[in-house]
Amino acid sequence: MKKKKWIIPAVCLAAAAAVALFFLLRGQDKGTLSLATDRVSPGTITTTVTATGALEPVMKVEVGTQVSGIISKLFVDYNDEVKAGQVIAEMDKVTLESEYQSALSSLSSAKTEYDYRKKEYERMKTLHDKELVSDSDYDLALYNYQRAKSSYDQSSSSMAKVKRNLSYATITSPIDGVVISKAVEEGQTVAAGFSTPTLFTIANDLTKMQVIAAIDEADIGQVKEGQRVEFTVDAFPDDLFDGSVKQVRLEATTSSNVVTYEVVITADNPELKLKPGMTANVTVYTLEHDQALTVKSSALKFNPDPEILSKLGYEVAESAVKGQKVWLVNGKRLTPRSVEKGAATGDRTEILAGLDNGETVATGLQQTKKKEVPTPGSSERSPFAPSRPGGRR
């Protein structure tokens, strides 16, 4: 009986201790409050503008014809390299050569008439000066001479035009480059009545490309000539291509009430991976500051509560600082410091003045979670694993 009397209180005491430990551990799971800090350190601050654009050759020439006719011969095809002055196509010249011969005959006839009338006029002028012929005869000779001269000049102009049209039937490349487009085939008829039809498109040098990017009006103010650019294309998603801003065009384009501006970005293409017409996903680095002093952006928004921090063992100095400030941490004391902030990127902000490298600033309060302590006798097991015989399910 005496043994039972002290066993029962001991069991009750152990149960009470287990319950107290459970609630103590449960309370600690919520963690403890502490002051979060950050050290002022050098870093890179960048701001970027993103856009999309189309790749184009730096120089692209559309080759056409100013005369109508049938394409009789083609000497180049897609992707062929050509030199300036190289013959790339010829048109049927039968009609043009016939017009040339006709114009040549008209010119010869006009010249013969002109030469005759000129000599006649010169003779009549000599006789008229000696008063050997009448004024009417002299006027008639002068009239015929001037008329023959006008006819000869007109025939000469027509001859130059026909000769030029005949030369247009031989189509040559205006630049060194690569044929990227061909719009005609042999035997096809082209009509150059009111506009010049395009036969070929020749790119000057595909090792030099440019991206015509559409930048939103909200971002265009940050984009300047010379800024560094990186872009990717869907054909090579793992490759990053470099470029630079060459030109910011002033003409605005409005589509679905969205205003954009064209920005020309130049890029090298030594491996010829970039093709005309590809879509480029562009990132323009509008600001890049290397080795800038930075802190977490939350330090600029932190406003300490003296009552809470005093419970954590910190002393908060009175603040007479106006404007932008941070709270400097010296041991257990928080002191305000006026700062001048610069650009921000990600979760860090550049500090232009007011802080030195290595100083520590407060960024806020954080909850420090305690490591969970398993209850004695408990163990993790899969809900799908079978329980031992006689055990609780």
C-alpha positions as CSV (number, residue, x, y, z in Angstrom):
1,M,0.0,0.0,0.0
2,K,2.8,2.4,0.9
3,K,4.4,1.6,-2.5
4,K,1.2,2.5,-4.4
5,K,0.9,5.8,-2.5
6,W,4.1,7.3,-3.9
7,I,3.9,5.7,-7.4
8,I,0.6,7.5,-8.2
9,P,1.9,11.0,-7.4
10,A,5.1,10.3,-9.4
11,V,3.1,9.3,-12.5
12,C,0.9,12.4,-12.2
13,L,4.0,14.6,-11.8
14,A,5.6,13.1,-14.9
15,A,2.4,13.6,-16.9
16,A,2.2,17.2,-15.9
17,A,5.9,17.8,-16.8
18,A,5.3,16.2,-20.3
19,V,2.3,18.5,-20.9
20,A,4.3,21.5,-19.8
21,L,7.1,20.5,-22.2
22,F,4.7,20.1,-25.0
23,F,3.2,23.5,-24.7
24,L,6.7,25.1,-24.1
25,L,8.0,23.6,-27.4
26,R,4.8,24.5,-29.2
27,G,5.2,28.1,-28.1
28,Q,8.8,28.2,-29.2
29,D,7.8,27.0,-32.7
30,K,6.5,30.5,-33.3
31,G,10.1,31.8,-33.0
32,T,11.6,34.9,-31.4
33,L,11.7,38.5,-32.6
34,S,15.1,39.9,-33.7
35,L,16.5,42.9,-35.5
36,A,17.4,42.3,-39.2
37,T,20.5,44.2,-40.4
38,D,22.5,44.6,-43.6
39,R,26.1,45.6,-44.3
40,V,26.9,48.4,-46.7
41,S,28.8,46.8,-49.6
42,P,29.9,47.5,-53.1
43,G,27.8,46.1,-55.9
44,T,26.6,46.6,-59.5
45,I,23.4,48.7,-60.0
46,T,21.7,48.3,-63.3
47,T,18.4,49.4,-64.7
48,T,17.0,47.9,-68.0
49,V,14.3,48.4,-70.6
50,T,12.9,45.3,-72.4
51,A,11.4,45.2,-75.8
52,T,11.1,43.1,-79.0
53,G,12.2,43.9,-82.5
54,A,13.1,42.4,-85.9
55,L,16.5,41.8,-87.2
56,E,17.5,43.5,-90.5
57,P,20.7,43.9,-92.5
58,V,22.4,47.3,-91.9
59,M,22.2,48.1,-95.6
60,K,19.5,46.5,-97.8
61,V,18.9,47.6,-101.5
62,E,15.8,46.7,-103.6
63,V,16.8,46.2,-107.2
64,G,14.1,46.9,-109.8
65,T,13.6,47.9,-113.4
66,Q,12.4,51.0,-115.1
67,V,11.3,49.3,-118.3
68,S,8.5,46.8,-119.0
69,G,9.2,43.5,-120.6
70,I,10.0,39.8,-120.3
71,I,12.7,38.5,-118.0
72,S,14.9,36.5,-120.5
73,K,17.8,35.4,-118.2
74,L,18.5,35.2,-114.5
75,F,22.1,34.9,-113.4
76,V,21.7,34.7,-109.6
77,D,19.6,32.9,-107.0
78,Y,18.8,33.1,-103.3
79,N,21.9,33.5,-101.0
80,D,24.2,34.1,-103.9
81,E,27.0,36.6,-103.3
82,V,27.3,39.4,-105.9
83,K,29.6,42.3,-106.6
84,A,28.8,45.9,-107.5
85,G,28.2,46.1,-111.3
86,Q,27.7,42.3,-111.8
87,V,24.9,41.4,-114.2
88,I,22.2,39.6,-112.3
89,A,19.4,39.5,-114.9
90,E,18.5,40.5,-118.5
91,M,15.3,41.4,-120.1
92,D,14.2,40.7,-123.6
93,K,15.7,43.4,-125.8
94,V,13.9,42.9,-129.2
95,T,11.4,45.7,-128.7
96,L,14.0,48.0,-127.1
97,E,16.5,47.4,-129.8
98,S,13.9,48.1,-132.5
99,E,13.0,51.4,-130.8
100,Y,16.7,52.2,-130.6
101,Q,17.2,51.6,-134.4
102,S,14.1,53.7,-135.1
103,A,15.4,56.5,-133.0
104,L,18.8,56.2,-134.6
105,S,17.2,56.6,-138.1
106,S,15.1,59.6,-136.9
107,L,18.2,61.2,-135.5
108,S,20.2,60.7,-138.7
109,S,17.4,62.2,-140.8
110,A,17.0,65.1,-138.5
111,K,20.8,65.8,-138.6
112,T,20.8,65.7,-142.4
113,E,17.9,68.2,-142.5
114,Y,19.6,70.4,-139.9
115,D,22.9,70.4,-141.7
116,Y,21.2,71.4,-145.0
117,R,19.1,74.1,-143.4
118,K,22.1,75.5,-141.6
119,K,24.2,75.8,-144.8
120,E,21.2,77.4,-146.6
121,Y,20.7,79.9,-143.8
122,E,24.4,80.8,-143.8
123,R,24.3,81.5,-147.6
124,M,21.1,83.5,-147.4
125,K,22.6,85.5,-144.5
126,T,25.7,86.4,-146.5
127,L,23.5,87.5,-149.5
128,H,21.2,89.4,-147.3
129,D,24.0,91.3,-145.7
130,K,25.0,92.4,-149.2
131,E,21.3,93.2,-150.0
132,L,21.2,90.7,-152.8
133,V,18.1,88.9,-151.5
134,S,14.9,90.1,-150.0
135,D,14.0,90.1,-146.4
136,S,11.3,87.5,-146.9
137,D,13.7,85.0,-148.4
138,Y,16.1,85.6,-145.5
139,D,13.3,85.1,-143.0
140,L,12.2,81.9,-144.6
141,A,15.8,80.5,-144.5
142,L,16.1,81.5,-140.8
143,Y,12.7,79.8,-140.0
144,N,13.7,76.5,-141.7
145,Y,17.0,76.5,-140.0
146,Q,15.5,77.0,-136.5
147,R,12.9,74.4,-137.2
148,A,15.5,71.9,-138.3
149,K,17.6,72.6,-135.2
150,S,14.6,72.0,-132.9
151,S,13.8,68.7,-134.7
152,Y,17.4,67.6,-134.4
153,D,17.5,68.5,-130.7
154,Q,14.3,66.6,-130.0
155,S,15.6,63.5,-131.9
156,S,18.8,63.7,-129.9
157,S,16.8,63.7,-126.6
158,S,14.6,60.8,-127.8
159,M,17.8,58.9,-128.8
160,A,19.3,59.4,-125.3
161,K,16.1,58.1,-123.7
162,V,15.9,55.0,-125.9
163,K,19.5,54.3,-125.3
164,R,19.1,54.6,-121.6
165,N,16.0,52.2,-121.6
166,L,18.0,49.7,-123.6
167,S,20.7,49.8,-120.9
168,Y,18.0,49.3,-118.2
169,A,17.3,45.9,-119.8
170,T,20.6,44.7,-118.4
171,I,20.1,44.6,-114.6
172,T,23.2,44.9,-112.4
173,S,23.9,44.8,-108.7
174,P,24.4,48.3,-107.2
175,I,26.4,47.0,-104.2
176,D,28.5,44.1,-103.0
177,G,26.3,41.8,-101.0
178,V,24.1,38.7,-100.8
179,V,20.8,38.1,-102.6
180,I,18.2,37.6,-99.8
181,S,15.1,37.9,-102.0
182,K,14.1,37.1,-105.6
183,A,10.7,38.1,-106.9
184,V,10.9,37.0,-110.5
185,E,11.6,33.9,-112.7
186,E,12.7,33.6,-116.3
187,G,9.9,34.2,-118.8
188,Q,8.0,36.4,-116.3
189,T,6.6,39.7,-117.6
190,V,7.2,42.8,-115.5
191,A,5.3,46.0,-116.0
192,A,6.9,49.3,-114.9
193,G,4.1,51.6,-115.8
194,F,3.4,53.6,-112.6
195,S,5.9,52.1,-110.2
196,T,9.2,50.3,-110.3
197,P,8.7,46.5,-109.6
198,T,11.2,44.9,-107.2
199,L,13.1,42.0,-108.7
200,F,15.8,41.4,-106.1
201,T,16.7,42.4,-102.5
202,I,20.4,42.5,-101.8
203,A,21.9,42.8,-98.3
204,N,25.2,44.5,-98.2
205,D,27.0,42.6,-95.3
206,L,25.2,40.0,-93.2
207,T,28.1,40.0,-90.6
208,K,26.7,43.4,-89.5
209,M,23.1,43.3,-88.5
210,Q,20.7,45.7,-86.8
211,V,17.6,45.3,-84.6
212,I,14.6,47.7,-85.1
213,A,13.1,47.5,-81.6
214,A,9.8,49.1,-80.5
215,I,10.3,50.9,-77.2
216,D,7.2,52.0,-75.2
217,E,6.7,55.7,-74.7
218,A,7.1,55.3,-70.9
219,D,10.6,53.9,-71.3
220,I,11.9,55.8,-74.3
221,G,13.2,58.7,-72.1
222,Q,15.8,56.4,-70.6
223,V,17.2,55.1,-73.9
224,K,20.2,56.9,-75.3
225,E,22.7,56.3,-78.1
226,G,25.7,54.2,-77.1
227,Q,23.9,52.2,-74.4
228,R,24.8,48.5,-74.1
229,V,22.2,46.0,-75.3
230,E,21.8,42.2,-74.9
231,F,19.3,40.2,-76.9
232,T,18.2,36.6,-77.7
233,V,16.5,35.0,-80.6
234,D,14.2,31.9,-80.5
235,A,16.4,30.0,-82.9
236,F,19.3,30.1,-80.4
237,P,17.7,30.4,-76.9
238,D,21.0,29.6,-75.1
239,D,23.0,32.3,-76.9
240,L,23.2,35.9,-75.8
241,F,24.1,38.4,-78.4
242,D,25.6,41.9,-77.7
243,G,24.8,45.2,-79.4
244,S,24.6,48.9,-78.8
245,V,22.0,51.6,-79.4
246,K,22.8,53.4,-82.6
247,Q,19.7,55.6,-83.1
248,V,16.6,56.7,-81.3
249,R,14.0,57.6,-84.0
250,L,11.6,60.5,-83.3
251,E,8.6,59.2,-85.3
252,A,6.0,57.6,-83.1
253,T,3.9,54.6,-84.0
254,T,0.5,54.1,-82.5
255,S,-1.1,50.6,-82.4
256,S,-4.1,49.7,-80.2
257,N,-3.6,53.0,-78.3
258,V,0.0,52.0,-77.5
259,V,2.6,54.5,-78.5
260,T,6.1,53.2,-79.3
261,Y,9.3,54.5,-80.8
262,E,11.8,52.7,-83.1
263,V,15.3,52.2,-81.7
264,V,18.0,51.0,-84.0
265,I,20.5,48.5,-82.3
266,T,23.6,47.4,-84.1
267,A,25.1,44.0,-83.6
268,D,28.0,41.9,-85.0
269,N,27.1,38.6,-86.6
270,P,30.5,37.0,-87.4
271,E,29.1,33.4,-87.3
272,L,26.0,34.4,-89.5
273,K,23.7,32.9,-86.9
274,L,21.4,35.9,-87.0
275,K,19.1,35.9,-90.0
276,P,17.0,38.8,-91.5
277,G,13.5,38.8,-90.1
278,M,14.2,37.0,-86.8
279,T,12.5,38.3,-83.7
280,A,14.9,39.6,-81.0
281,N,14.1,39.9,-77.3
282,V,16.0,43.0,-76.4
283,T,17.3,44.2,-73.0
284,V,18.7,47.8,-73.1
285,Y,20.9,48.6,-70.1
286,T,19.9,52.2,-69.4
287,L,22.1,52.5,-66.3
288,E,25.2,50.6,-65.1
289,H,27.1,51.5,-62.0
290,D,29.9,49.2,-61.0
291,Q,31.4,49.1,-57.5
292,A,28.5,51.3,-56.2
293,L,27.8,51.3,-52.4
294,T,24.5,49.5,-51.9
295,V,22.1,48.5,-49.1
296,K,18.9,46.6,-49.0
297,S,16.0,48.8,-50.1
298,S,14.1,47.9,-47.0
299,A,16.7,49.9,-44.9
300,L,15.4,53.1,-46.5
301,K,11.8,52.3,-45.4
302,F,12.6,51.0,-41.9
303,N,11.2,53.2,-39.0
304,P,12.1,51.7,-35.6
305,D,9.7,51.4,-32.7
306,P,11.7,52.3,-29.5
307,E,9.4,50.3,-27.2
308,I,9.8,47.0,-29.2
309,L,13.5,47.5,-29.7
310,S,14.1,48.2,-26.0
311,K,12.6,44.8,-25.2
312,L,15.2,43.3,-27.6
313,G,18.0,45.2,-25.8
314,Y,18.5,48.0,-28.3
315,E,18.6,51.7,-27.6
316,V,17.1,54.0,-30.3
317,A,18.5,57.5,-30.6
318,E,16.2,60.5,-31.1
319,S,15.9,61.5,-34.8
320,A,16.3,65.0,-36.0
321,V,17.2,63.9,-39.5
322,K,14.8,65.1,-42.2
323,G,14.5,63.6,-45.6
324,Q,15.8,60.2,-46.6
325,K,17.6,58.3,-43.8
326,V,18.7,55.0,-42.6
327,W,19.3,53.7,-39.1
328,L,23.0,52.9,-38.4
329,V,23.6,50.0,-35.9
330,N,26.5,50.4,-33.5
331,G,26.4,47.6,-31.0
332,K,23.1,47.9,-29.3
333,R,22.4,51.5,-30.4
334,L,20.5,52.7,-33.5
335,T,21.4,56.1,-34.8
336,P,19.8,57.9,-37.7
337,R,21.9,58.9,-40.7
338,S,20.9,61.1,-43.6
339,V,21.7,59.6,-47.0
340,E,21.4,60.4,-50.7
341,K,20.0,57.4,-52.6
342,G,20.5,56.7,-56.3
343,A,19.1,54.0,-58.6
344,A,17.6,50.8,-57.4
345,T,17.8,47.3,-58.8
346,G,16.2,44.2,-57.4
347,D,16.1,44.5,-53.6
348,R,19.2,46.8,-53.3
349,T,19.5,50.6,-53.7
350,E,22.6,52.6,-54.5
351,I,23.8,55.1,-51.8
352,L,25.4,58.1,-53.3
353,A,26.4,59.8,-50.0
354,G,26.0,59.3,-46.3
355,L,27.4,55.8,-45.7
356,D,30.7,54.1,-45.8
357,N,31.6,50.7,-46.9
358,G,31.3,48.1,-44.1
359,E,28.8,50.0,-42.0
360,T,25.7,48.1,-40.7
361,V,22.2,49.4,-41.0
362,A,18.9,48.1,-39.7
363,T,16.4,46.8,-42.3
364,G,13.5,45.6,-40.1
365,L,12.3,43.1,-37.6
366,Q,12.3,39.4,-38.3
367,Q,11.0,36.3,-36.7
368,T,13.7,33.7,-35.9
369,K,12.1,30.3,-36.0
370,K,13.3,27.6,-33.6
371,K,14.2,24.2,-34.7
372,E,11.4,21.7,-34.0
373,V,12.1,19.2,-31.3
374,P,10.3,15.9,-31.8
375,T,8.1,14.7,-28.9
376,P,9.6,11.7,-27.1
377,G,8.3,8.4,-28.5
378,S,7.0,10.0,-31.7
379,S,8.4,9.1,-35.1
380,E,7.6,10.0,-38.7
381,R,6.2,7.3,-40.9
382,S,4.5,7.2,-44.2
383,P,0.7,7.2,-44.1
384,F,0.9,4.5,-46.8
385,A,3.1,2.1,-44.8
386,P,1.3,-0.7,-42.9
387,S,1.3,-0.4,-39.1
388,R,2.6,-3.0,-36.8
389,P,0.2,-5.6,-35.6
390,G,-1.8,-4.4,-32.6
391,G,-0.7,-0.8,-33.1
392,R,-2.9,2.2,-33.5
393,R,-3.9,3.1,-37.1
